[in-house]
Amino acid sequence: MEIKKDDLSGIEVAELIKEHLHGMTLSSPPESIHALNVEELRQPNITFWTAWEGTELAGMGALKELDPAHGEIKSMRTSSSYLRKGVARTMLQYILEEAKARGYRRLSLETGSMASFEPARKLYETFSFTYCLPFADYVKDSNSVFMTKEL
């Protein structure tokens, strides 16, 4: 699997982001969806990567700089044909290494509290993320859980 910094211009990437956003609408009320669309992912404080198996898009992930010591994981998604093949684990490890290389002392994330998000929460737990209070601009929301990891 090859992970590449991505400019969000590819059709496959746009489709995976669309799938990601649609998936959020199936589980979360609109006010609790914090997933970003293509334009929002192009913010200068966000770096976006894609994971490829040859010419096939396997997944995506992004890292948002909240401040010089704190990053946020955004837009983690595995292509449906690559589920349970280690894509999310590989992308998460990549983002963790990038956060450390940038000198971040903490990495945080928001994900859903519903059962459909349980695999994501378990993945983050295996990487020693712990549950925390809302961070950055987030507010307490019964549909969200917040996790963080000291680097």
Steps between C-alpha positions, in 0.01 A plus 500: 500500500631844407390811688526827306435863582198583286371823344137378505463536123444135405157362416558192720584726795189713446288183489650366824439833674142496369459144634647611834260795530202286398598239759495767768142595407389140554614501864509859621263795508621793285607713797730220620680440170853640510631335183646740246423530130767537230518880525520495880783244481699748287554735796867592541514349851387156373721239333314227312635158404370208299598133522537306176530134405642537151251717317214439745411747774497310829438781748562853616588703805585856595682691771384845608734723695309653790810671639876431482472228767157347425363325192163350414434190291239568233333304220622151578321269257570165339361420156224241537693243293796527741320470834674282761823485298710727724451824307375705797772362727769587243360850442469566872859392559611730217312797646643431847853500360434824311360664815812400694725628220320835518570518871139470613463401864136390465280351232121506538191398307122503498297199393146380540358346816264265315557126449599552136810690621608226742766356264659845471498552877656156556773579247585825678497322836756247371728797425459624862259782428292576808162667533506869582288812516423697183802688364553790258159630386303186584225500761358214705268294278342164581566393140875563524789361697837670529830321531857614548850363521811653651792473263 
